[in-house]
Amino acid sequence: MDTLTNDVTKEQLFKDFKVVVADAEALLKATANQGDEKFAELRAKAEKSLEIAKAGIANAHADLLVKTKEAAKATDNYIHENPWRSVGFAASVGLVVGLLIGRR
């Protein structure tokens, strides 16, 4: 369960980071006409950093997708190998949820 929470948190982090990158790119484009040499150096450095960050986030996102697919495949294999155990677990969860809903 903790891994699932971490994956959801990572996915939200990816989305938030993409927004930050898009905002930074917009800022760089908006300041493209500034003539100061030092500002141009800083802008070039920021563009390089953004490209590195984008590549890193793309790799991390791809790794997350691979891990998610592996977990889904492992779950599917477990259910096919242990169908009655899986049915019993699902029934137990359903019973607990039903009891909790029935208390209200």
Residue, then its C-alpha position, 0 to 999 in steps of 0.5 A: m500500500d505504501t508503494l502505491t502511495n509513493d507511486v501516486t505521489k511521484e506521478q503528482l510530482f511529475k505533473d507539478f514538475k512539468v508545469v514548472v518546466a513549462d513556466a520556466e520555458a515561457l519565462l525564457k522565451a519572454t526574456a529572449n529579447q534582453g540584450d545584456e551579455k550576462f543575462a544571455e549567459l544566464r539564460a543559456k545556462a537555464e535552458k541547458s538545466l531545463e533540458i537536463a531536468k526534462a530528460g531526467i523526469a522523462n526517464a523517471h516517468a518511464d521507470l515508473l511506468v515499467k514498475t507499475k506494469e510489472a506490479a500489475k503483471a505480478t498481481d495478475n499472475y498471483i491471481h491466476e495461480n491462487p484463484w480461491r485465495s484471491v476470491g477469499f481475500a476479495a470477499s473478506v474486504g467486501l464483508v468489512v466494507g459492508l459492515l462499515i457502511g452498515r454501521r452508519 
